Amino acid sequence: MKLSPAPEADALAILGALHEADDTIVLLGPDEPGFWAHFTAQPEYRDGAPDPLDRWSKRVICALASAWGGAAIFPSDGPPYPPFQDWALRSGQAWTSPVGMLVHARAGLMVSYRGAVRLPGRRDLPAPADTPCITCTGRPCLAACPASALTGSGYDVPACRAYLDTEAGQDCMARGCAVRRACPVSQSYGRLDAQSAFHMRAFK
């Protein structure tokens, strides 16, 4: 899918697209490697105000939407909140992984969506990909959680947060979720530990 200006100029990538009624929804996320170096040079990161990544995302994606003739959409819009997870699954570029998290063809379990743009008209979509879990040897994500927070009944958020308070949990705090890191596709995505640590602090 070609759009001008290209989102890569702002260290964003098209991580999927789908048709909804007569519109096209374009999903945007970090373009790795290089996203974190780009973002930390931006004024939102340096001004000391709250929510720097969300503010940067809104500035940049709203500008792209305006240039493309569309409307920007963000995960925080709501309630009701936009169905980003459903859109991701419908895009043909992301799937439900064995641990229940979204896994992306390029980003693996490190996938994240900074926002989306709704464009008028049914544009040509990227070709559907195949889930990397089909060919994944050993499925290391299933045994990677040191807190045993991923169970057959879902994600135990209190157990995860309690583990992050321990000395052993500082590895996840500094480098990101061990389950996400275990994914072979995640390992080739180029996301820096500093970015994962930023998100872990926000989660904690």
N, C-alpha and C positions, 0 to 999 in steps of 0.2 A: 504494500500500500504506500503510495507516494503522496505526500502532502507538503505544501510549501507555505511558510518556512518549515524546514525539517525539525522535528522535536529534538534530534540529536544535538543541535546547536545549544540547547539548554540542558544537555546531559539527561534527556528523557528518551525513552524508546517506546514504540508501539508494541505493547505486550499482548495484543489481541484486538479483534474487532468483530462486530456482529450486527445483524439487521434487527431492528425492532420497528414493527409497522413499516412506515415509509422512510424511516431514518436509519442512519448508520451510527453506531456507538463505537468510539475508538478509545481503548483502554491504554493509559499511559503509566509508566513506571520507570525506575532508575535504569539508565543506560550504563551498564558496567562493561569493563572497568572504567573508572574515572568520575563516577557520579559524586562521590564524597569530596574529592578535591575541588570539584566545581561548586558544590553547594556551600562548603565552608569558606569560600571566597566571596560569598554573596552578603549584601548588607543585612539581611534578616538574621543570618547566623551571628553576625558581629555586633548587633545593636543592643543585646542584653534583654530584649523583650521576650515575653513567653511565646511558646509555640513557633519557633523559627521555621521549622520545616513545613508546617501547615501554611504559614503565611507566604513563604517562598512559593510553595506549590500553587496557591491561589493566584499569586501575581503572574507567574509564568504561564500557567495553563489557561487562565482567563485571556491573556494576550494571544496565545495560540488559537484559542477558540474564536476570538474576534478576527484574527487574520484568516482563518479557515472558513469563516461564515457560519460558525456553529455556536453552541451554548456549552459552557463548562459545567461539569457535575463533580461533586466531591463526596467522599465517603461520609463526611461529617454533616452533609446536608440533611436536615430532618429534625424531628420525625415527621413523616415516615422517611426512612433512610434508603438511599438508592441500593438496589440489589447487586452490589459489585461481585459478590461470590457467584451468584447465578449468571451474571454476565460473563465472568471469567470461564465458567464451565461451558457456556454456550459458544464461546469464541473459537473452540477447537484448538486452543493453545494451552489449556490448563485442565487439570483433572483432580479428583479426590485421591489423595495418596493413601497408602496402607495405614498411615497413622492418623488419617482424617483431615490433615491440613491440605490446602491446595498445593499442587506441584505443577510447575510450569515447564514447558519444553526447553526454554533457554535458562530460566532463573532457578529451576529446581524448587526446593522448599524455601528459598530466600525470596520468593516472589512477593512483591508488594505493589499496590496501585496507588499512585499519588493523586489520580483523578481521571476523568474521562471527558470526552467532547462528543456531544450529540450533533451530527451533521445532517442536514436535510438531504433526502435522496438515498437510494440504495447503492452505495459505492461498492466497487470490487473489493473482496475480502482477501486477506492472506490465506494461502492454502492451509487446510487443517494439518496439524502435526500428529504424531503418534506419542502416546504417553511413554515417558522414559522408564516407567515402572515395569513395563513388559519385559525389558531386557536387563533390568537391574539385577546384578548377581548378589544374592544373599540378603537383599533388602535391609541394609544396615540401620535404616531409620527405626525399625521396629524394636531394636534392643538398645538404642542410643540414649534414652532418657535416664540420667542418673538419679532423678527424683521419683521414678516410676509414676510420673504424673499422667502418662497416656495409658488409659485402661480400656478394656472392652466396652465400657459404658461411656467413654468420652474423655475429655480433658479435665483433669483435676487441678483447677487454677489455684486453690489454696495450698495444695501440696507443692506446686511449682514455686509459688512465692515464698513459702516457708523454706524451701531448699535454697533459694537465692540469698537468704539471710545467713546461711552457714558459710564456713570457710571454704568448703568444697564447692559451694555454689558460685564462688567468685570467678571460676573459669567461664561459666555461662554468662555472668554479668560482663566480663571483659571481652569475650569473643563471640557471644551470641548463643542462642539455643543449641544445645548439643545435637538435638534431633535434626534441626535444619542443617547444621554443619555436616552431619553424617551423609547426607544425600550426595551421591557422586556428581550430579548435575550442579548442585549448589557450589561444590568445590571448584568447578570450572567457570563460575559466573564472575568472579573477580570482586566480590563485595568485601570491603575492608573491615577488619575487626572494630575499628573506631566507629564505623556506622552502626554495626550491630550493638556495640556498647551504648550508643546514644539511644537506640530503640529499647534496649533492656532497661535503661534508667527510666525511660518514660513509662514502660510497662510496670516497673516495680513501684 
